[in-house]
Amino acid sequence: MDGQPCIRRLPITVREVYENLAFRGATEESVLQKYPGLEPEDLAAVHVYIQAEIKSRTHDEHTGRPILPKDQLKHGGFYKGRCRSATVCR
């Protein structure tokens, strides 16, 4: 699957299942019906995998800027984001 992480050697990527659940508003039951080879435990594993992937990032994949943990942010500091509006730490 082009180097994408798959679920139990099925031709189903973790990303497509996560996108269905998180961004398209699909329920777990509808995802299980859409992909008949999946089991409920697979959906829990998808959530765990994605959380670990997000927590392990050190730099933004689009801008290359470092991702700072909350304890390193300074009150009143100016942090530029991806969009036109910037963020001030509070």
Secondary structure, 3 states (H helix, E strand, C coil): CCCCCECCCCCCEHHHHHHHHHCCCCCHHHHHHHCCCCCHHHHHHHHHHHHHHHHCCCECCCCCCECCCHHHCCCCCEECCCCCCCEECC
